[in-house]
Amino acid sequence: DGNFHDSQINIGGTIQPRGQRTVLTVSSRRDLDRQIVKSDSATVFLPSVDDFEIPQHTQVGVCTIEGLLRQAACNLEKWQAERLRLGDVDNFHRCRCVFSKLKRI
């Protein structure tokens, strides 16, 4: 077997036209270990982290809550030098605050 896993999702039917809202309150470390499926049309909204949003068409697939948050933090941090180079200092500081909060979760 080799312990390899495929995280690709194949849609087996139609997607609901209005979607579904699911709320998760993280109250313990175990909650971060929950596996989720983030579809191409899903948005993740984190009101406790300065209303941060992981938009549609990003981070699609199967992962844990912790993995989703870590990847979001890495993606924000990756572009910090570019934000400074462009002179977008306000956004640089906002993003630094958000990815710092994401890493502490």
C-alpha positions, 0 to 999 in steps of 0.5 A, spaced: 500 500 500 505 504 501 500 509 505 499 514 500 493 518 500 489 521 494 486 527 496 482 529 489 475 530 490 470 527 484 463 530 484 458 525 484 452 530 483 450 537 482 452 542 487 446 546 491 445 552 488 445 556 494 450 552 498 450 551 505 453 554 511 456 550 516 459 553 523 465 550 527 467 553 533 474 551 535 474 549 542 479 544 543 486 541 539 481 536 537 477 540 533 483 543 529 484 535 527 477 535 524 478 533 516 474 537 512 473 538 504 473 545 501 470 545 494 472 550 489 466 554 490 467 554 498 469 560 502 472 559 509 470 566 513 474 567 520 470 572 524 475 571 530 481 573 526 480 580 523 474 577 519 479 573 514 476 570 508 479 564 505 476 565 498 473 560 493 478 557 488 483 556 493 486 550 497 481 546 494 481 538 497 481 534 503 485 537 509 484 538 517 482 545 519 489 546 522 492 544 515 487 549 512 489 555 517 497 553 516 496 554 509 493 560 509 498 563 514 503 561 509 500 564 503 499 571 506 506 571 509 509 569 502 507 575 499 510 580 504 516 582 501 512 584 495 507 588 499 513 592 501 516 593 495 510 596 492 509 600 498 503 597 500 505 598 508 498 598 511 496 592 507 503 589 509 501 590 517 494 588 516 497 581 513 502 580 518 497 581 524 492 576 520 498 570 519 500 571 526 494 570 529 493 564 524 499 561 526 497 561 534 491 558 533 
